[in-house]
């Protein structure tokens, strides 16, 4: 039986690494790609299940997001099966996102101030760009959504981002039931955030789920897009037209002017190569539900749709998209549950933060250098033409600001080659199949089936982006 599940199986997991897969993706006909696109979109818009009304579509989405909802205590449109809860939350978020009094200049200043402070920290170690992007993105999201009486300390922001990252990884890669994010809730309560929807200050950790329900759909889908777009636009595919394209940011944001449209192409291309959700998951209806997924990342990168330069960063491609490209480009999903950020807010927020990173990191008196690293590297590597946009891949970037830092980096690498780092150990119980990854002051236990991928993800988080090297 032909159906959306055929495309799902073709595009998932290890199938993308087989010779058959590579032959199919290179030789697929225009008609085949149109059929494949229809199958992918049928998952996104629920037509695969023959349902349209929220009472029928929401449960299929909520079931696919159940672990994330449980892990973070979320109650929002993405996690509820109740139409009334969905409508109320969506209406409030849409009103907030589209409010006319937003100051993009103020948000840009918060971003640049946060990044400047990150750059000036004297840690004796190059800047971890992923950590800086997370802290900056969270700062801007919090200031945009809540009334904040006084600046939130950097250490609190880092702890919040670390806890979100750790909780997300364990939820995604472990079969164990998600644990309550107690420490995350405590750190959020310390921020004394005043809820703009209710004008109520949240200081009780047990109520922090309200904060997470608002910020998670924004922050968690934002920071990786911002970081990847910055790396691609400013370092991997720098264009002679980039300076002119972004010269009017942030003043042009929200103006609907020609200058803004040119600047927003930076975000559009970033969201094409790094969609905020790489896969969109649904559950099938019926007594024996199965989780299926639409491969949004492949829709945005397929060479039969985007041509031989599909993996290259080129904002100018949005000067004139083909009908097939317009059909395949869905960075904010599609009806009936399209993200409210589709109206321009999402593009503007990404552009605001990406340009802020470029202004701070790439217009400094002594412009720094971006370097990818990995566990086996003997030093900074050459810039790749494509980047790993997974969590582990995002952690493998350093910003080395000066020649002195570069020399210190080389010296550290030399010492590293001759000495096993003492702050990371691994223990494995071969009988129970559980693993313990012990990192400095923190420990994670992943129970059930052993997963080398899980260990490598957590190891990467702490090897580069955690807090063990200070």
C-alpha positions as CSV (number, residue, x, y, z in Angstrom):
1,X,0.0,0.0,0.0
2,X,1.4,3.3,-1.0
3,X,1.3,6.1,1.6
4,X,3.2,8.6,3.6
5,X,4.9,5.8,5.6
6,X,6.8,4.8,2.4
7,X,8.6,8.2,2.3
8,X,9.2,8.2,6.0
9,X,11.0,4.9,5.9
10,X,13.0,5.9,2.9
11,X,14.2,9.1,4.5
12,X,14.9,8.0,8.0
13,X,17.9,6.7,9.9
14,X,20.6,4.7,8.2
15,X,18.7,4.6,4.9
16,X,20.3,7.9,4.0
17,X,23.7,6.3,4.1
18,X,23.1,3.4,1.7
19,X,24.1,3.3,-2.0
20,X,20.4,2.8,-2.9
21,X,19.5,6.0,-1.1
22,X,22.2,8.1,-2.8
23,X,21.2,6.7,-6.2
24,X,17.6,7.6,-5.5
25,X,18.3,11.1,-4.3
26,X,20.4,11.9,-7.3
27,X,18.3,10.3,-10.0
28,X,14.8,10.9,-8.8
29,X,12.4,12.3,-11.4
30,X,10.4,15.5,-11.1
31,X,7.2,13.5,-10.8
32,X,8.7,11.3,-8.0
33,X,9.9,14.3,-6.1
34,X,6.4,15.8,-6.3
35,X,4.9,12.6,-5.0
36,X,7.4,12.5,-2.2
37,X,6.7,16.1,-1.2
38,X,3.0,15.4,-1.1
39,X,3.6,12.5,1.2
40,X,5.8,14.6,3.5
41,X,3.3,17.4,3.6
42,X,0.5,14.9,4.3
43,X,2.2,14.1,7.6
44,X,2.6,17.7,8.5
45,X,-1.0,18.7,7.8
46,X,-2.5,15.5,9.1
47,X,-4.2,14.6,5.8
48,X,-2.4,11.2,6.1
49,X,-4.9,10.5,8.9
50,X,-7.9,12.1,7.1
51,X,-8.5,14.6,10.0
52,X,-8.7,18.4,10.1
53,X,-10.4,19.5,13.3
54,X,-8.2,20.3,16.4
55,X,-10.0,17.7,18.5
56,X,-8.6,15.1,16.1
57,X,-5.2,16.6,15.1
58,X,-4.0,17.8,18.5
59,X,-3.9,14.3,20.1
60,X,-1.7,13.0,17.2
61,X,0.8,15.9,17.8
62,X,0.6,15.8,21.6
63,X,1.4,12.0,21.7
64,X,4.5,12.6,19.6
65,X,5.7,15.3,22.0
66,X,4.7,13.5,25.2
67,X,8.2,12.9,26.5
68,X,9.3,16.5,26.0
69,X,6.1,17.7,27.7
70,X,6.8,15.4,30.7
71,X,10.5,16.3,30.9
72,X,9.9,20.0,31.1
73,X,6.4,20.2,32.6
74,X,5.0,22.0,29.4
75,X,1.4,22.9,28.9
76,X,1.1,24.6,25.5
77,X,-0.2,24.2,22.0
78,X,2.5,21.7,21.1
79,X,1.7,19.4,24.0
80,X,-2.0,19.6,24.7
81,X,-4.8,17.4,23.3
82,X,-7.5,19.9,24.4
83,X,-8.7,22.4,21.8
84,X,-9.7,25.0,24.4
85,X,-6.2,25.0,25.9
86,X,-4.6,25.1,22.4
87,X,-6.8,28.1,21.3
88,X,-6.1,30.1,24.5
89,X,-2.4,29.6,24.4
90,X,-2.1,30.2,20.7
91,X,-4.1,33.4,20.9
92,X,-2.0,34.8,23.7
93,X,1.3,33.9,21.9
94,X,0.1,35.3,18.6
95,X,-0.9,38.6,20.2
96,X,2.5,38.8,21.9
97,X,4.5,38.0,18.8
98,X,2.6,40.5,16.7
99,X,2.5,43.3,19.2
100,X,3.2,46.7,17.6
101,X,5.4,48.1,20.4
102,X,8.3,45.7,20.2
103,X,11.7,47.5,20.0
104,X,14.0,45.5,17.8
105,X,16.7,48.0,18.6
106,X,16.4,47.2,22.3
107,X,16.6,43.5,21.7
108,X,19.6,44.0,19.4
109,X,21.3,46.0,22.2
110,X,20.6,43.2,24.7
111,X,22.1,40.7,22.3
112,X,25.2,42.7,21.6
113,X,25.7,43.6,25.3
114,X,25.5,39.9,26.2
115,X,27.9,38.8,23.5
116,X,30.3,41.6,24.4
117,X,30.3,40.5,28.0
118,X,31.0,36.9,26.8
119,X,33.9,38.0,24.7
120,X,35.5,39.9,27.5
121,X,35.4,37.1,30.1
122,X,38.9,36.2,31.0
123,X,38.6,32.4,31.3
124,X,42.0,31.5,29.8
125,X,40.1,29.6,27.1
126,X,38.7,30.5,23.7
127,X,35.1,31.5,23.5
128,X,32.7,28.5,23.3
129,X,30.4,29.9,20.6
130,X,27.5,27.4,21.3
131,X,27.4,28.5,24.9
132,X,27.5,32.2,24.0
133,X,24.7,31.7,21.4
134,X,22.6,29.9,24.0
135,X,23.1,32.5,26.7
136,X,22.4,35.4,24.2
137,X,19.3,33.7,22.7
138,X,17.9,33.0,26.2
139,X,18.6,36.6,27.3
140,X,16.7,38.0,24.4
141,X,13.8,35.6,24.6
142,X,13.4,36.3,28.3
143,X,13.5,40.1,27.9
144,X,11.0,39.9,25.0
145,X,8.5,37.8,26.9
146,X,8.8,38.9,30.6
147,X,9.1,42.0,32.6
148,X,12.5,41.8,34.4
149,X,13.2,44.1,37.3
150,X,17.0,43.7,37.2
151,X,19.6,42.0,35.0
152,X,19.8,38.2,35.3
153,X,23.3,37.1,36.3
154,X,25.3,35.4,33.7
155,X,25.8,32.3,35.9
156,X,22.0,31.8,36.2
157,X,21.6,32.1,32.4
158,X,24.3,29.5,31.9
159,X,22.8,27.1,34.4
160,X,19.4,27.4,32.8
161,X,20.8,26.8,29.3
162,X,22.9,23.8,30.5
163,X,19.9,22.3,32.4
164,X,17.7,22.7,29.3
165,X,20.3,21.1,27.1
166,X,21.0,18.2,29.5
167,X,17.3,17.5,30.0
168,X,16.6,17.6,26.3
169,X,19.5,15.2,25.5
170,X,18.4,12.6,28.2
171,X,14.8,12.9,27.0
172,X,15.7,12.3,23.4
173,X,18.2,9.5,23.8
174,X,17.2,7.6,26.9
175,X,14.3,5.2,27.2
176,X,14.0,5.9,30.9
177,X,11.0,8.0,32.1
178,X,11.9,11.7,32.1
179,X,12.7,13.1,35.5
180,X,11.4,16.4,36.8
181,X,13.7,19.3,36.0
182,X,14.0,20.4,39.6
183,X,17.3,22.4,39.3
184,X,16.0,24.1,36.1
185,X,12.9,25.2,37.9
186,X,14.9,26.6,40.8
187,X,17.1,28.6,38.5
188,X,14.1,30.0,36.6
189,X,12.4,31.0,39.9
190,X,15.6,32.9,40.9
191,X,15.0,35.2,37.8
192,X,11.9,36.8,39.3
193,X,10.2,36.9,36.0
194,X,6.9,38.8,35.7
195,X,4.5,37.1,33.4
196,X,3.2,39.5,30.7
197,X,0.2,37.3,30.1
198,X,-0.9,37.4,33.8
199,X,1.1,40.3,35.3
200,X,2.2,37.9,38.0
201,X,5.8,37.4,39.2
202,X,6.8,33.7,39.3
203,X,9.1,32.8,42.2
204,X,7.8,29.4,43.0
205,X,9.8,26.6,41.3
206,X,6.7,24.5,41.1
207,X,5.2,27.1,38.8
208,X,8.2,27.4,36.5
209,X,6.5,25.2,33.9
210,X,4.5,28.3,32.9
211,X,7.8,30.0,32.0
212,X,9.1,26.9,30.1
213,X,5.8,26.5,28.2
214,X,6.4,30.0,26.8
215,X,10.2,30.1,26.2
216,X,10.9,26.5,25.0
217,X,9.1,26.9,21.6
218,X,11.2,30.0,21.1
219,X,14.6,29.5,22.7
220,X,15.1,25.9,22.0
221,X,14.3,26.3,18.3
222,X,16.3,29.5,18.1
223,X,19.8,29.2,19.3
224,X,21.0,26.5,16.9
225,X,19.5,28.3,13.9
226,X,21.2,31.5,15.0
227,X,24.6,29.8,15.6
228,X,24.5,27.9,12.3
229,X,23.4,30.9,10.3
230,X,26.2,33.0,11.8
231,X,28.8,30.4,11.0
232,X,27.6,30.0,7.4
233,X,27.1,33.7,6.6
234,X,30.1,35.2,8.3
235,X,32.7,32.5,8.0
236,X,32.0,29.5,5.7
237,X,30.2,31.3,2.9
238,X,31.1,35.0,3.3
239,X,29.7,37.1,0.5
240,X,30.8,40.5,-0.7
241,X,27.2,41.6,-0.5
242,X,26.8,40.6,3.2
243,X,27.7,44.0,4.6
244,X,25.3,45.8,2.4
245,X,22.5,43.3,3.1
246,X,22.7,43.8,6.9
247,X,23.8,47.4,7.1
248,X,20.3,48.7,8.1
249,X,19.8,46.1,10.9
250,X,18.3,46.6,13.5
251,X,16.7,49.9,12.3
252,X,14.9,48.2,9.4
253,X,13.4,45.3,11.4
254,X,9.6,45.6,11.5
255,X,9.5,48.2,8.8
256,X,8.4,45.9,5.9
257,X,10.8,47.9,3.7
258,X,12.9,46.8,0.8
259,X,16.0,46.9,3.1
260,X,14.3,44.7,5.6
261,X,13.3,42.1,2.9
262,X,16.9,41.9,1.8
263,X,18.2,41.5,5.4
264,X,15.6,38.8,6.2
265,X,16.9,36.6,3.4
266,X,19.8,35.9,5.7
267,X,17.3,34.3,8.1
268,X,15.3,32.6,5.4
269,X,18.4,30.8,4.1
270,X,19.6,30.0,7.6
271,X,16.2,28.4,8.3
272,X,16.3,26.5,5.0
273,X,19.6,24.8,5.9
274,X,18.9,24.6,9.6
275,X,15.1,24.4,10.2
276,X,14.1,24.9,13.8
277,X,12.6,21.4,13.6
278,X,14.4,19.0,11.4
279,X,11.7,16.4,11.7
280,X,8.0,16.9,12.4
281,X,6.5,13.9,14.3
282,X,3.0,12.6,14.4
283,X,1.3,9.6,15.8
284,X,-1.0,7.5,13.6
285,X,-4.6,7.2,14.8
286,X,-6.1,3.9,16.0
287,X,-5.7,1.4,18.7
288,X,-2.0,0.6,17.8
289,X,-0.5,4.0,17.1
290,X,2.9,4.4,15.4
291,X,5.1,7.4,15.4
292,X,5.9,8.7,11.9
293,X,7.8,11.8,10.8
294,X,8.2,14.3,7.9
295,X,11.8,15.1,7.0
296,X,11.7,18.9,6.9
297,X,15.5,19.1,6.7
298,X,15.6,17.0,3.5
299,X,12.7,19.0,2.0
300,X,14.9,22.1,2.5
301,X,18.1,20.4,1.1
302,X,17.0,18.0,-1.6
303,X,19.2,18.6,-4.7
304,X,16.3,17.7,-7.0
305,X,14.4,20.7,-5.5
306,X,17.2,23.2,-4.7
307,X,19.7,22.3,-7.3
308,X,23.4,21.4,-7.2
309,X,24.1,24.2,-4.6
310,X,21.5,22.8,-2.2
311,X,23.9,22.5,0.7
312,X,25.5,25.9,0.1
313,X,24.5,29.1,2.0
314,X,23.2,31.6,-0.5
315,X,20.5,34.1,0.6
316,X,20.2,35.4,-2.9
317,X,18.4,32.2,-3.9
318,X,15.3,33.8,-2.2
319,X,15.3,36.5,-4.9
320,X,13.3,34.1,-7.1
321,X,12.2,30.7,-5.7
322,X,10.7,28.2,-8.1
323,X,7.2,26.9,-7.4
324,X,8.6,23.6,-6.3
325,X,11.0,25.4,-3.8
326,X,8.1,27.5,-2.5
327,X,6.1,24.3,-1.9
328,X,9.0,22.6,-0.1
329,X,10.0,25.5,2.1
330,X,8.2,25.2,5.4
331,X,10.4,26.6,8.2
332,X,7.3,27.2,10.4
333,X,5.4,24.1,9.4
334,X,2.0,24.6,7.8
335,X,-1.7,24.7,8.5
336,X,-3.6,23.6,10.6
337,X,-0.9,24.1,13.2
338,X,1.5,26.6,11.7
339,X,3.9,28.3,14.1
340,X,2.7,31.9,14.9
341,X,6.2,33.1,14.2
342,X,5.6,32.6,10.4
343,X,4.2,36.2,10.1
344,X,7.7,37.7,10.1
345,X,8.6,37.5,13.8
346,X,10.8,34.4,13.3
347,X,12.8,35.8,10.4
348,X,13.3,39.0,12.3
349,X,14.5,37.4,15.5
350,X,17.0,35.2,13.7
351,X,18.3,38.1,11.7
352,X,18.5,40.3,14.8
353,X,20.6,37.8,16.7
354,X,22.8,36.6,13.7
355,X,23.7,40.2,12.9
356,X,24.4,40.9,16.6
357,X,26.9,38.0,16.6
358,X,28.5,39.3,13.4
359,X,28.8,42.8,14.7
360,X,30.4,41.8,18.0
361,X,32.6,38.9,16.9
362,X,33.6,40.0,13.5
363,X,34.1,43.8,13.8
364,X,36.3,43.7,16.9
365,X,39.6,45.6,16.8
366,X,41.3,42.3,16.4
367,X,38.9,40.0,14.6
368,X,38.9,36.5,15.9
369,X,39.0,33.2,14.1
370,X,36.4,30.5,14.1
371,X,37.7,26.9,14.5
372,X,35.8,23.6,14.5
373,X,37.4,21.0,16.8
374,X,36.7,17.4,17.7
375,X,37.8,14.8,20.2
376,X,40.5,13.4,17.9
377,X,41.8,16.7,16.5
378,X,45.3,17.8,17.2
379,X,44.2,21.4,16.9
380,X,41.8,23.7,15.1
381,X,40.5,22.2,11.8
382,X,39.8,23.8,8.4
383,X,36.3,25.2,8.0
384,X,34.0,22.6,6.4
385,X,31.6,23.4,3.6
386,X,28.7,21.9,5.5
387,X,28.2,21.9,9.3
388,X,26.8,19.4,11.7
389,X,23.7,21.1,13.1
390,X,23.1,18.5,15.8
391,X,23.8,19.3,19.4
392,X,27.1,17.6,19.4
393,X,28.1,19.3,16.1
394,X,27.1,22.7,17.4
395,X,29.5,22.3,20.4
396,X,32.5,21.8,18.2
397,X,33.2,25.5,17.5
398,X,35.6,27.9,19.2
399,X,36.2,31.6,18.7
400,X,39.9,32.4,19.1
401,X,40.3,36.1,19.4
402,X,44.0,36.7,19.3
403,X,47.4,35.2,18.3
404,X,48.1,34.7,22.0
405,X,44.9,32.7,22.5
406,X,45.8,30.6,19.4
407,X,49.2,29.8,20.8
408,X,47.7,28.9,24.2
409,X,45.2,26.7,22.4
410,X,48.0,24.8,20.6
411,X,49.9,24.4,23.9
412,X,46.7,23.0,25.5
413,X,46.3,20.6,22.6
414,X,49.8,19.4,22.9
415,X,49.3,18.8,26.7
416,X,46.0,17.0,25.9
417,X,47.7,14.6,23.5
418,X,50.1,13.6,26.3
419,X,47.7,13.4,29.2
420,X,44.3,11.8,29.6
421,X,41.8,14.4,30.8
422,X,41.0,13.5,34.4
423,X,37.5,15.1,34.6
424,X,35.8,12.6,32.3
425,X,35.4,9.0,33.1
426,X,33.1,6.3,31.8
427,X,31.7,3.4,33.7
428,X,29.7,0.6,32.1
429,X,27.7,-2.2,33.7
430,X,27.8,-5.0,31.1
431,X,25.1,-7.0,32.9
432,X,22.4,-4.3,33.2
433,X,23.3,-2.5,30.0
434,X,23.4,0.9,31.9
435,X,26.1,3.5,31.5
436,X,27.4,6.2,33.7
437,X,29.1,9.2,32.2
438,X,30.9,11.0,35.0
439,X,31.9,14.6,34.3
440,X,33.5,16.7,37.0
441,X,30.9,17.6,39.5
442,X,28.0,16.2,37.5
443,X,26.7,12.7,36.7
444,X,24.2,11.3,34.2
445,X,23.0,7.7,34.3
446,X,21.5,6.4,31.1
447,X,19.6,3.1,31.8
448,X,18.5,0.5,29.4
449,X,20.0,-0.4,26.1
450,X,23.6,1.0,25.7
451,X,24.0,3.8,23.1
452,X,27.4,4.9,22.0
453,X,25.6,7.9,20.4
454,X,24.2,9.0,23.7
455,X,27.6,8.8,25.4
456,X,29.3,10.8,22.6
457,X,26.6,13.5,22.7
458,X,26.9,14.0,26.5
459,X,30.7,13.8,26.3
460,X,30.8,16.4,23.7
461,X,28.5,18.7,25.7
462,X,30.9,18.6,28.6
463,X,34.1,18.3,26.7
464,X,33.5,21.7,25.1
465,X,30.3,23.3,26.2
466,X,29.7,22.3,29.8
467,X,31.3,23.8,32.7
468,X,34.1,21.5,33.6
469,X,36.9,23.6,32.1
470,X,36.9,27.0,33.7
